[in-house]
């Protein structure tokens, strides 16, 4: 299995998981033109996408889902709540779009020989989920917009080779920042986003010797920095004696491919 971050942050999210003849796009939170450009920068054509998975209906996760699924004939899978819930005027799927699959939280589907199972998360959306992807004996998970890490979420994140984990904000930066009180409260609430410290708590709960790659995701541009998130998690991994390669997914750049078939390298750069 191979994995790459196309975009990650408060302004747009998209990831690619590829293996066993399947190319799965997780979220489409960029403009259509920009997401097509980044898919090509990653070495694929939009026509090669086998399936679009949506985690939830917020615009930073499904902005171009309707347009691109219609343009390229992508099958789309998501929970019923996500598929039925627009974000303002944006809809997750276009009216009349075929090849839509409702995937209730906790259920699985197969694309090629890749198996994907969803799990519920506590974010303030209609029916949000994360995903565990299994291919060729490897397991990867995308766990962002968590709100809080419930016992069910933690159970889903055990035994992974690769984990994409939300590390959205630094509590001190959020508290001292310019956001209005209601927004600060929402972000820090159990239906908002995980802080750097909460991401460390999740890692302590699910780390194991087989976890080879940890990607920090969905960083706030205003309430966090890549260095703060990285240093916080690097200290946590050191305390655990964990050897996972640590990277930070970025909003404005495509990451580098991680191939789980290859030997793990040392942290050569902060960014994924």
TORBANU-71105 format. One record per atom (N, C-alpha, C): x, y, z. Coordinates in steps of 0.2 Angstrom, whole numbers, plus 5000, padded with zeros to 4 digits. Layout:
residues N
XYZ;...
***
This chain:
residues 272
500449945000;500050005000;500450065000;500250114996;500650184996;500150234999;500350285002;499950345004;500250405003;499850465002;500150525001;499550575003;499850635006;499350685008;499450735002;498850755000;498750804994;498650874997;498350875003;498150945006;497850925013;498050965018;497850945025;497851015029;497251035032;497251095036;496551125036;496451175039;495751205040;495451235033;495851235028;495651265021;495551215016;495651145018;495551095013;495951035014;495650975013;495950915015;495850865009;496350825008;496250765003;496850725004;496750655003;497350605004;497150554999;497750524997;497650464992;497950404995;497650344995;497850284997;497850234991;498350204989;498450164983;498750094985;498350044982;498649974983;498249924980;498549864978;498149814975;497649834969;497949884965;497549904959;497049954960;496949984966;496450034968;496750094970;496550154968;496750224970;496150254973;496150264980;495650284984;495750354986;495350404984;495450474986;494950484993;495250504998;494950525004;494850595005;494250625004;494050695004;494250724998;493850784997;493950824991;493850894993;494250924997;494150985000;494451044997;494651034991;494951094987;494551104981;494751164978;494351174971;494451124966;494051114962;494151054957;494751064953;494951124951;495551134947;496151114951;496151144957;496751124962;496851054964;496251024965;496350954967;496550914961;496350924955;496550894949;497250904948;497550964949;498250974949;498650934954;498450934960;498850894965;498750824964;498250794961;498250724960;498750714954;498850754949;499350744944;500050754947;500150804952;500750804955;500950744958;500450714961;500650644964;500750594960;500650604953;500850554948;500250514945;499650534947;499050504944;498650544940;498250524936;497750554933;497050554936;496650604936;496050604940;495650544937;495650524931;495250464928;495550404931;496050404935;496350344938;496050334945;495650374948;495350374955;494850314954;494850264959;494450214959;493850224963;493850274968;493350284973;493550344977;493050394978;493050444983;492650434989;493050434995;492750425001;492650495004;492150515007;492050575011;491950565018;492350595022;492250595030;491650625032;491550685030;490950725032;490850785027;490250815028;490050865023;490350935024;490750955028;491051015029;491451035022;491451095020;491751115014;492451105013;492851105019;493551085018;493651015017;493150975017;493250905015;492850885009;492450925006;492050895001;491850954995;492251004995;492151064991;492051044984;492451004981;492350984974;492150914973;491850884978;491650814977;491150804972;490650844972;490050844967;490350854960;490650904959;490950924952;491350864949;491850844953;492350804951;492150734950;491650714955;491350644954;490950644947;490650694946;490250694939;490750704933;491250744934;491650754928;492050694926;492250654932;492750594930;492350524932;491750534933;491450464934;491650424941;491850464946;492150434952;491550404956;491550344958;491050314963;491250354969;490650364973;490750404980;490450364985;490750354991;490550324997;490550365003;490050365007;490050405013;489350385017;489350405023;488750395027;488150425024;487550405026;486950435023;486850505025;487050525032;487050595034;487450635030;488050615028;488550655024;488250665017;488050615014;487750625007;487150665007;486750675012;486150715012;486250785015;486850795017;486850865021;487350915017;487050965014;487451015011;487751055016;488351095014;488651145017;488551205014;488051245016;487851305013;487551285006;487751305001;487551284994;487951224991;488451204994;488851154992;488551084994;488451034989;488250974990;488850924990;488850874994;489350814993;489350784987;488750774984;488650744977;488150774973;488250774966;487850814962;487150774961;486650814960;485950784959;485950734953;485750674954;485750624949;486350594947;486850604952;487550564951;487450494952;487650454948;487650384949;488250354953;488250294954;488750254958;488950284964;488350304968;488450324975;488250264980;488750264985;488650204989;488550234996;488050215000;487950235007;488350185011;488750215015;489150165019;489050185026;488650155030;488550165037;489150165041;489250205046;489850205051;489850135054;490450105053;490650035056;490549985051;490350005045;490349955039;490949955035;491049905031;491649905026;491349895019;491849915014;491749895007;492449875005;492449844999;493049824995;493149854989;493749884987;493849914981;494449874978;494449834973;494949794971;495049744976;495649734979;495749694985;495949744991;495749804991;495849844996;495149845000;495149835007;494649835011;494649905015;494049935016;493950005019;493449995024;493550015030;493050015036;493050085039;492450105040;492350175043;492150165050;492250215054;492150225061;491850295063;491450295068;491150355069;491650405073;491550465072;491950515076;491450565079;491750605083;491250655087;491250725085;491450735078;491450805076;490750835075;490650895074;490050925074;489750925066;489650865064;489350865057;488850815057;488450795052;487850755052;488050685054;488550655051;488650585053;489450575051;489850605054;490550605052;490950535054;491450515050;491850455051;492550465049;492950415052;493650405049;493650345046;494250325043;494250265039;494950225041;494850165041;495450115041;495450075035;496050075032;496150045025;496649995026;496449935023;496849875023;497049845016;497649835015;497849815008;498549775009;498549725006;499149685005;499549675012;499049665017;499349645024;499449715028;499449775025;499549835029;498849865031;498949905036;498349945039;498550015040;498150065037;498250135038;497550165040;497550215043;496950255046;497050325045;496450355043;496350425043;495950445048;496150485053;495750505059;495850575061;495450615057;495450695058;494750715060;494750775062;494050805064;493750765069;494150745074;493850695079;493450715085;493550785086;493150805092;493450785098;493450715100;493750685105;493950615103;494350585106;494550515105;494150465109;493650445107;493150395111;493550325111;493250285116;493550225116;493450185110;492950195106;492850155100;493350185095;493450245095;493950275090;494650245092;494850235098;495450215100;495550135098;494950105099;494950035097;495150025090;494850065085;494950065078;495650075076;496050115080;496650135078;497250095081;497050035084;497549985086;497849945080;498449925080;498749885075;498849915068;498949975068;499150015062;499850015060;499950015053;500650025051;500750105049;500150135048;500150205046;499550245049;499650295053;499150335056;499150405054;498650435051;498550505050;498150535055;498350575060;498050595066;498050665066;497450695068;497350765069;497750795075;498050845073;498450885078;498250955077;497650975078;497451045075;497651105079;497751105085;497851175088;498351165095;498651215096;498951225103;498451265107;498351235113;497851265117;497951345119;498651355120;498851425122;498751465116;498951445110;498851495105;498051505103;497651455104;496951455103;496651505108;496851495114;496551545120;496751615119;497351625117;497651695116;497551725109;497251685104;497151705098;496551755097;496451775090;495951825089;495251795087;495151735088;494551705086;494051725091;493351735090;492851745095;492751695100;492451705105;492451655111;492051595108;491451605105;491051545103;491451505098;491951525094;492351485090;492851445093;493151485098;493651455102;493351395106;492751405109;492451355113;492251295108;492051305102;491851255097;492451215096;493051245094;493651205092;493851165098;493851185104;494151155110;493651105113;492951105110;492451055113;492550985110;492150945113;492150875111;491850855104;491650915101;491350905094;491850945089;492350975092;492851015088;493450975085;494050995087;494650965085;495150955090;495550905089;496050885094;496650935094;496850945100;497450985101;498050945100;498650975100;499250945100;499350895106;499150915112;499150875118;498750815117;498150825115;497650765114;497850715109;498250745104;498550695099;499050655102;499450685107;499950645110;499550595115;498950605118;498650555122;498350495117;498150515111;497950465107;498550415105;499050445104;499650415102;499950365107;499850395113;500050345119;499650285120;498950295118;498550245118;498550185113;498850205107;498850165101;499450145099;500050175101;500650165099;500850085100;501250055095;501449985096;502049985091;502449925092;503049925088;502949925081;502349905078;502249905071;502049965068;501950015072;501750085069;502350115066;502350115060;502950145056;502950215054;502350245053;502250305051;501650345054;501850405057;501350445060;501350515057;500750535054;500750595050;500250635054;500450695056;500050745059;499650785054;499050795055;498550825050;498050875053;497750915048;497250965049;497551015054;498151035054;498351095058;498051155056;497851195061;497651265061;498151305059;498051355054;498551405052;498551455057;498051465061;498051525065;498251505073;498051445074;498151415081;498651365082;499051355077;499651305078;500151325073;500751285074;501251295069;501551215068;501751205062;502051135060;502551115065;503051165067;503551155072;503251135079;502751175081;502451155088;502151085088;501751075083;501451005082;502050945082;502550965078;503050915077;503450905084;503650955087;504050945093;503650915098;503050935099;502550905104;502550825103;502450805097;502350735096;503050695096;503550735093;504250705094;504450685101;504250725105;504450715113;503950655115;503350655113;502950595115;503250535112;503450525106;503750465103;504350445107;504750495108;505350485112;505250455119;504750485122;504550455129;504350385129;503950375123;503750305122;504250255120;504850285117;505250235114;505050215108;504650245104;504350225098;504750245092;504750205087;505150225081;504850245075;504150265076;503750285070;504050345067;504050345060;504350405057;503750455057;503950515059;503450575061;503550625055;502950645052;502950695048;502350745049;502350805046;501750845047;501450865040;500850845039;500450865033;500350935032;500450965026;500351035025;499751055021;499551115022;498951145018;499151155011;499751185010;499851215003;500351174999;500551115001;500951074997;500750994997;500950964992;500850894991;501450864995;501250804998;501750775002;502150724998;502550685001;502950634997;502550564999;502650524994;502350454994;502650415000;502250385004;502550335009;502350265006;502850225005;502650155003;502850105008;502250075011;502350035016;502649965015;502849955008;503149895006;503949905007;504149975008;504849985009;505049995016;505749985017;505949995024;505850065026;505750065033;505650135036;506250175036;506250235034;506850285034;506750325041;507350355042;507350405048;506950465046;506750505051;506450575049;506950615046;506850625039;507250665035;507050735035;506350745036;506050815035;505450815040;505250875042;504650885046;504050875042;504050885036;503450895032;503350825028;502650805028;502450745024;502350765017;
***
